[in-house]
């Protein structure tokens, strides 16, 4: 590699995006080690969100900040496992409502304690101030994304 190429190359460890990606991979790995490999972190979020009522797919998507297509894929997997009911909204047949089955409720109850352990392990050594800083950074990243849409960058 010549000096110009070396000088122009990107150090991944200096990129916020790479650090978040790397951190997210570690979080997913820790979750699977504590909770089990059959359940993804996103699936556990959906179990928690649906704990007491029917929700629209749009509500799930917005609450979890996931693309509707990602939510649809995750919900399909959970439906096939018998964890989720899907029904059409009687007020608007275009809208799909989802809720937990009895099996989904039982799984959520079993997972609650493991999720608490996961959260405690994840939070270990991180001060309240650092958590607040992290939330501020994430909020700023979200604001930057909204302010600088892809079409403006091109």
VMD Tcl script that draws the C-alpha trace (Angstrom):
set ca {
  {0.00 0.00 0.00}
  {1.49 3.36 -0.96}
  {1.56 6.36 1.42}
  {-1.34 8.15 -0.29}
  {-3.58 5.07 -0.07}
  {-2.58 4.46 3.55}
  {-3.26 8.12 4.42}
  {-6.68 8.05 2.68}
  {-7.80 4.71 4.13}
  {-10.45 4.67 6.80}
  {-9.67 3.36 10.27}
  {-12.81 1.41 11.15}
  {-12.26 1.88 14.88}
  {-12.64 5.62 14.40}
  {-16.08 5.27 12.77}
  {-19.06 5.61 15.09}
  {-21.03 3.33 12.76}
  {-18.44 0.55 13.00}
  {-18.30 0.83 16.79}
  {-22.09 0.63 17.08}
  {-22.15 -2.33 14.67}
  {-19.42 -4.10 16.60}
  {-21.15 -3.36 19.89}
  {-24.48 -4.60 18.53}
  {-22.85 -7.89 17.48}
  {-21.49 -8.30 21.02}
  {-24.93 -7.52 22.49}
  {-26.58 -10.13 20.24}
  {-23.95 -12.71 21.18}
  {-24.37 -12.05 24.90}
  {-28.16 -12.26 24.54}
  {-27.95 -15.65 22.83}
  {-25.51 -16.96 25.45}
  {-27.80 -15.96 28.33}
  {-31.26 -16.44 26.83}
  {-30.63 -19.20 24.32}
  {-30.01 -19.47 20.61}
  {-33.67 -19.98 19.66}
  {-34.66 -16.39 20.48}
  {-33.36 -13.21 18.91}
  {-33.20 -9.93 20.76}
  {-35.76 -8.45 18.35}
  {-38.13 -11.35 19.03}
  {-37.85 -10.74 22.77}
  {-38.65 -7.05 22.19}
  {-41.77 -8.06 20.26}
  {-42.81 -10.49 23.03}
  {-42.48 -7.66 25.56}
  {-44.35 -5.15 23.41}
  {-47.25 -7.52 22.74}
  {-47.52 -8.65 26.36}
  {-51.05 -7.42 26.95}
  {-52.88 -6.54 23.75}
  {-53.30 -6.73 20.02}
  {-51.10 -4.29 18.12}
  {-50.89 -3.35 14.47}
  {-47.77 -4.30 12.56}
  {-47.20 -0.57 12.08}
  {-47.27 -0.02 15.86}
  {-44.73 -2.82 16.36}
  {-42.52 -1.37 13.64}
  {-42.65 2.16 15.03}
  {-42.23 1.14 18.67}
  {-39.18 -1.01 17.95}
  {-37.78 1.35 15.31}
  {-37.59 -1.48 12.77}
  {-38.45 -1.49 9.09}
  {-41.92 -2.90 8.42}
  {-40.39 -5.63 6.24}
  {-38.08 -6.70 9.09}
  {-41.02 -6.80 11.52}
  {-43.02 -8.85 9.02}
  {-40.17 -11.38 8.70}
  {-39.70 -11.65 12.48}
  {-43.46 -11.94 13.12}
  {-43.74 -14.63 10.42}
  {-41.05 -16.69 12.20}
  {-42.79 -16.21 15.54}
  {-46.15 -17.14 14.00}
  {-44.66 -20.38 12.63}
  {-43.37 -21.18 16.14}
  {-46.88 -20.69 17.52}
  {-45.96 -17.61 19.57}
  {-48.16 -15.04 17.83}
  {-51.76 -14.74 16.61}
  {-52.40 -12.76 13.44}
  {-55.85 -11.45 12.63}
  {-57.29 -8.82 10.32}
  {-58.51 -5.65 11.98}
  {-62.33 -5.81 11.77}
  {-62.41 -2.01 11.30}
  {-59.92 -2.08 8.40}
  {-59.29 -5.43 6.69}
  {-56.03 -4.12 5.21}
  {-54.50 -3.92 8.69}
  {-52.98 -6.96 10.39}
  {-53.20 -7.21 14.19}
  {-50.81 -9.37 16.19}
  {-50.86 -10.63 19.77}
  {-49.26 -13.36 21.83}
  {-50.65 -16.86 21.92}
  {-50.78 -18.72 25.23}
  {-47.46 -20.28 24.25}
  {-46.05 -16.81 23.52}
  {-47.19 -15.56 26.92}
  {-45.59 -18.54 28.67}
  {-42.34 -18.01 26.78}
  {-42.34 -14.31 27.65}
  {-42.79 -15.14 31.33}
  {-39.91 -17.66 31.18}
  {-37.70 -15.16 29.36}
  {-38.37 -12.23 31.69}
  {-35.86 -13.44 34.31}
  {-33.22 -14.24 31.68}
  {-33.71 -10.83 30.07}
  {-33.17 -9.21 33.49}
  {-29.92 -11.16 33.89}
  {-28.90 -10.14 30.36}
  {-29.61 -6.48 31.12}
  {-27.66 -6.61 34.38}
  {-24.64 -8.22 32.70}
  {-24.82 -5.75 29.82}
  {-25.08 -2.74 32.17}
  {-22.27 -3.92 34.44}
  {-19.66 -1.20 34.95}
  {-21.60 1.40 32.96}
  {-22.54 4.43 35.02}
  {-25.89 6.21 34.86}
  {-24.06 9.20 33.38}
  {-22.52 7.04 30.63}
  {-25.96 5.60 29.82}
  {-27.34 9.12 29.55}
  {-24.47 10.12 27.23}
  {-25.13 7.05 25.08}
  {-28.85 7.95 24.81}
  {-27.88 11.50 23.81}
  {-25.47 10.21 21.16}
  {-28.13 7.90 19.74}
  {-30.66 10.74 19.70}
  {-28.17 12.93 17.85}
  {-27.49 10.17 15.32}
  {-31.25 9.82 14.76}
  {-31.59 13.59 14.32}
  {-28.64 13.61 11.89}
  {-30.26 10.85 9.84}
  {-33.54 12.71 9.65}
  {-31.86 16.02 8.80}
  {-29.54 14.52 6.18}
  {-31.64 12.12 4.16}
  {-29.87 9.98 1.55}
  {-31.30 12.03 -1.31}
  {-29.63 15.17 0.09}
  {-26.24 13.46 0.46}
  {-26.14 12.18 -3.16}
}
mol new
graphics top color blue
foreach p $ca { graphics top sphere $p radius 0.5 }
foreach p [lrange $ca 0 end-1] q [lrange $ca 1 end] { graphics top cylinder $p $q radius 0.2 }
display resetview
